[in-house]
Amino acid sequence: MSGAKHGTAPSPFKQPKAVFAVAFACVVSFMGIGLVDPILPAISNQLHASPSEVTLLFTSYLVVTAVAMLITNWVSSRIGAKWTLIAGLILIVAFAGLAGSSNSISTIIGFRAGWGVGNALFIATSLAVIVASASGGFAGAIVLYETALGLGIAVGPLVGGTLGEISWRGPFYGVSVLMAIALVATVVLVEKTPVPAVKTSLAAPFKALRHRGLLTMALTALCYNWGFFTILGYAPFPMRLSPIQLGLVFFGWGIFVATFAVFGAPRLQARFGIARTMYANLFVFALLTLGIAIWTLNRPALIVLVIASGIVCGVNNTVTTQAVMTVSPVERPVASAAYSFVRFIGGGLAPYVAGRLVVDINIHVPFYIGAGVVALGIVILSTAHRLLGEAERNQAEAASAALAHGPASPEAAAERELEAEEKAEALSGDAD
């Protein structure tokens, strides 16, 4: 192998302090996804809210995050990446604290929506900052970002369950405090970023979705997220566990997410390629969701299947992010915003639809539908198989060339990346 002779890729965990400051903030930000899981039944009981009302904590947060994604590049191209990060962190600190101080389910839902705006500004910009600042190239930056995502998702339920044993307000205050620490670290450690010379228009994400490869990846992710957030948003109710017990269940799930995002996904992708890994992963996820539908009221089986679903979630998070960035010919921040807009719509609607279906039909139906929607994602993905394969080969050629020539200067690396993007753009033109 040429990599063995000419050098190996640097570790994704040897980074400047600024990168770790943003990564820490990412961990806390992603904690917000699973943080409320262990306290959903407690909020339902103590605030006299129905399960379908409580699932709106996910819906308001994720749908607003999705819509706000459309303005992130418009904002960052005018005030710079660092100030966009800071604005997002300030909003999260404020709205997480306000949610913890609320006395009704409607006000918590409203403050979770405000939290979603901050989350969108932060998430979209943090990936771009890590990619721009990290050593080890694009792939290393993605691994670091997915590590932060995995840790946040893993630790979130445990923190939520632990603080939730004291009060359902505790997890919200906990995120507010941790994000305040991340805010200080970002202000101190992240260098001021220049304002881009070219301003991004509000229409840029919509124009990006005209590219068939990006739209296909986004719709596939929407289907996956439908199944993912059906499980995350409604599975805690039939388990009938205490907050700390739910926290431990979803902590086990999150450990699998983190482990397979960092270690499992790269190995599977290297052996089978992006497309085949995604097909197999979505198929297994559909089967697991189907199992949850069948054994929803069998608590031991439900717990095992939910924890096991963390494996496919971890693989999917890394491989799909790579696929989106590989197949898209547009600027990465714009591609990320467009992709996130579509996928978070699915994630936001799924828990609420699940709650309504349980009321109108029965508790098994949302998970049957979730399994079907994930299977639909496989069909959608197959429509861009050739495009994804060609883009992946271009990426592999660029990576092999980089290893063969040894460490490159930033200018040379940028030139190689530009060449790869031009190839992808030419390919997209053929596909369209």
N, C-alpha and C positions, 0 to 999 in steps of 0.2 A: 504493500500500500504506500502511496506517495506520502501520505500524512505521517507515516512512521519514520520515513527518511528525512523529511524536510521540516518536521516539527508537528506538534499537535495543537489543537485549538486551546486557547487559554481557558482557565476555569471561569465559569460565570459568576463565581462567588468572590473573586478578587476584583473589587470595585472601589472607586473613589467614595469618600464619605457622603458626598451629596447624593449618590445613587442609593446608598443604604438609608439615608434620611427619607427619600421618596418611597423606597420599598417598605420602610416601617409604616409610613402613612398608608400605603396600599394595604398592608396587613390589617390595620385598624378599619380602613374603609370597607374591606371585604368582610370583616367581622359583622358589619351591619346587615349582611344578607341573612346569615343564620342566627344572628343574635336573638331575634324575637321568637324563634322556633320553640324553645323550651317554655316560654312564658305565654304562648298563645292561649292555652286552656285557662291559665290563671287570670289573664286579662278578661277572657270571656266570662269567667265566674264572678270576678270582683267588680267589673264594670257592667255586669248584666247585659252583655252583648252576645248575639248569636255567633256561631262559628263563621257563617258567611260574612258577617260584619267585620269580624276580627281578621279574616283573610284580606280585607281591604288594606291592612297595614302593608302587605306585599304589593297589592295592586297600585295604590297611590304612589308608593316609593318607586316601583319599577316603571310604570307608565310615564310618570313625570321624568324619571331618569332618561327614558327612551326619547321623549320629545325634546328634552333639554340638550340631548346629544347633538341635535341639529344646529344649535347655536354655539357649540364649544369652540369650533375652529374660527367662527366669526369673531368671537371674543378674544381668543388667544392671539389671532393675527393682528389685533389692535392694541392689546396691552402686554403681550409677551407671555411665554409659557409660565414663568415663575409667578407672576401676579395672578394668572388664571388659577394656578395651584392654590395660592394663598386665598383667593376669593372662595374657591370651593371648600377649603378647609374651614374657613370662618363660618360659612353657611352650615356645614355639618355640625360644628361645635355648638352653634346657636340653636339649631332646630332639634338636635338630639337632646340637649338640655331642656328645651321647651316641651318636648314630648314626654320626658320624665316628670315634668311638673303638671301635666294635664290631669283632668278629673273626669273626662268623658272620652268615649271611643272616637267620636267625630273629630275632636280637637287633635287627638293623637294621629288620626288619619291625615288631617290637614298638615300637621307638622312633619309627618313622614314625607309628604309631598315636597315641602320645602327642603328637607334633607335630600330628596332625590335630585333637586337642582344642583346642590353642592356636590353631590356624588357624581353627577354627569360631568361637571366642570373638572373635577379632580381626576376621575378615571380616564377620560379621554386624553387629558394632558399628561398624566403621569406616565402612561405607556410611551408617549412620544419623547418625554424627558429622559426616561430610562434608556430607550433605544439610542437617543442622541449622545448620552453621557457615558454609557456602560462600555467597558472594555470587553473584548471577546466577540464583537460583532453582533449582528441582528439575532442570530439563533441563541447566543448566550444571553442577550437581553430578554428574549421571550421566556427562556427558562427561569431567569431571575424573577420576572414579572409573574409567571405562573406559580413560582414558589411562594411569593407573597400572597397571591390569590388563595392558594391551597392552605397556607398557614392561617390566613384570616378566616376562611370558611371552617377550618378545623377548630380553631380556638374560639370563634364566635359563639357556638352553641354551649361550649363549656363555661365560658364567662357568663353567658346569658343564664344558664342553669344555676351556676353558683350564686350570682347576685340575685337571681330570681327567687331563690330560697328565702332571701331576706325580704325582698319586695319586688313586684314587677317593675317598679320604677328604676331599680338598681342598674340593669343593663343599659338603659338610655343614658343615665348619668355617667356610667363607666366609659361609654364611647365618647361622650363629650369631653371628659378629662383626658383620655388617651389621644384624641384628635387635637386637643389643645397642645399637648406635648409635641405631636407631629408638626403642628403649625409652627411652633418655636424652632424646631429642628430645620424645617424647610426655610424659614426666614434667615437663619444663621448660616446654614451649610450650602444651600443651593445658590450658585452664582446667578447674578442677574442675567437674564436671557434677552438678546436683542429683539426688538419688535420686527417681525418679518417685513421685507420690503414690499411684498405683494400681499394685499388684503384678500382674505378668503370671503367669498360671497355666501349669503344665507342659502343660496340655491345649490351650492357645491355638493352637499351630500346626496341630494336628489339626482343631480347629474351623474354622480358616481354610480348610482344604482342602475343607470342605463347599461352599464357593462354587465353582460350576461353572467360572467363568472362570479363577480361580486354579489349580484342579486341572488344567484343560485346558492352561494354559501350562506348568505343572510337568511334566506327562506329555510334552508336546511337547519340552521341554528335556531330559527323560530320554532320549528317542530321539536327539536331537541329540548329547548327551553320550556316548551309547553309540558312535556313529560317531567322534566327536572323540577319545575316549580309546582306542579301538581303534587309531587311527592313531598317537596320541602314545605309547601304551604298547608297541606291537609293531612298528611300521614301522622302528625303528632296527636290529632284528636282521637282516632281509634286506638292508639297505644295506651291511653289512660294511665300515664305515668306522672310522677312529680316533676317539677322543673329540673332538679339536679339529675334525675334519672333520664329525662329527655335530653338534657345537656350531654350526658355520657354517651347516649345512643348516637347523637349527631356528631359528637366528637370523634367516635369511632369511624363514622361515615366520612368526616372531614379529613381524618388521618389518611384514609385511602385516597381521597381526592388529591391531597398534597403529594403523597408518595408516588402515585401513578402519573401525576402531572409532571413531576420532575425527573423520575427515573424510568417509569414504564413507557410513557408516550414516546420519548426519543428513541428507545430501543425498538419498539414496535414500528415506528415510522421508518427507521433505518433499514429494518428487515423487510417490511411489506410495502412501504411507500405510503404517502398520505391518503390516497383514494381508498385502497384496500383496507387500511386501518380504520378509516371512517366508516366504511360499509359494515365491517365486522362489529365495530363498537356500537353503532346505532342498532344493529340487529340484536346484540346481547342486551342492550338497554331496553329495547321493546319487549324482550322476553321477561326481563326482571320486572318491568312495569306491569306486564300481564300477570305475573306471579303475585304481585302486590294486589292486583284487582281480585284475583281468585281467593287469596288468603288474607284479605283486609282485616277480618275479625279474629284471625288466629295470631295472637300477639307475638309469640316466639318467632313464627315464620315471618311476620311483618317486620320485626326488628332486624332479623338476619338479612332479609331482602333489601331493606332500606340501607343498611350498612354496606352491603355488597355493591349497591348501586354507586357508591363512591368511587369504585374502581373505574367504571366506564365514564363517570363524570370527570375524573382527573385526566384520563386519556383524551377525552373529547375537548376539554378546555385548551390543552396545549396544541393538539393536532389541528383543531379548527382555526385557532388563531394563526398558526403557521399557514394554513391553507388560504385564509382570507388575504393575508399579506403577500402570499406567493402569487395568487391568481389575479390580484387587482393591479391595474396599470396606473392608478391614481396615487396621489400623495398618501402616505401611510396614515397621518392624522385624519384626513378626510375619509379614507377607506374605513378606518376604525369607527368614526362617528356614524357613517351610513350603516355599517354592519350592526353596530350596537343599537341603533334606533330600531331596526327591524327585529332583532332577537329579543330585546327587552320588552317589546310589545307583547310577544308571546308569553314571556315570563310573567308579565304583570297581569294579563287577563286570565291565565290558567287557574290560579288559586281561587279567584272570585267565582269563575265558572264552576269550579269543583264544588264550592260551597253551595251554589244554587242547585246543582244537579243532585247533591245529597238530599237537600230539602224536597225537591220535586220528584225524585225517583228513588235512589238508594245510595248507600255509601260506596258500592263497588263501581258504579258507572263512571265516575271521573277518571279512575285509573284504567278502565277499559279504553276510554276515549284517549287518554294519555298514551297508551301503548299503540293505538292506531295512528295517532298523529306522529309519533316517533317513526313508525314504519313508513308513513308518507314521506318523511324526510329522506329516507333511502331512495325512494323513487325520484324525488326532486334532485338529489345529489347526482344521480345517474345521468341526468340531462347535460351535465357539464363535465363528464368523465374525461373526454379527450383534452379539453381546455386545461383542466387541473393537472393532467399527466404531463402535458407539454410544459406548463409553467414550472412544475416540480423538477423536470429534467434541466431546465434552464438554471434553476437555483442550485441544483447539484453540481452542474458544470462550473458555476461561479465559485462555489465552495471548494471544489477540487483545485481550481486554478489558484485560489488564494492560499491553500495549503502547499501547493507545489512551489510557489514563489516565495514562501516564507512570509514573515510579518511585513505588512505593507504600510506605507505612509498614509495619513488620513486622506491626502489628495488621491492617491492611487486607489484606496478602498472606495472612495466616493465615485471615482471614475468607473470601477468595476460594477458598483451597484447601479449606476446610471445605465450602463450597458445592459444589465439584466432587466432593468425596468423597461428599456426601449424594446428589448426582445418580447417582453410580456405584452407591451402595448401593441406591437406589430401583430402578435398572435391574436390579441383580442379583436383587432380589426378584421382578421380573417374569420374569426368565429362569428362576429356580428354580421 
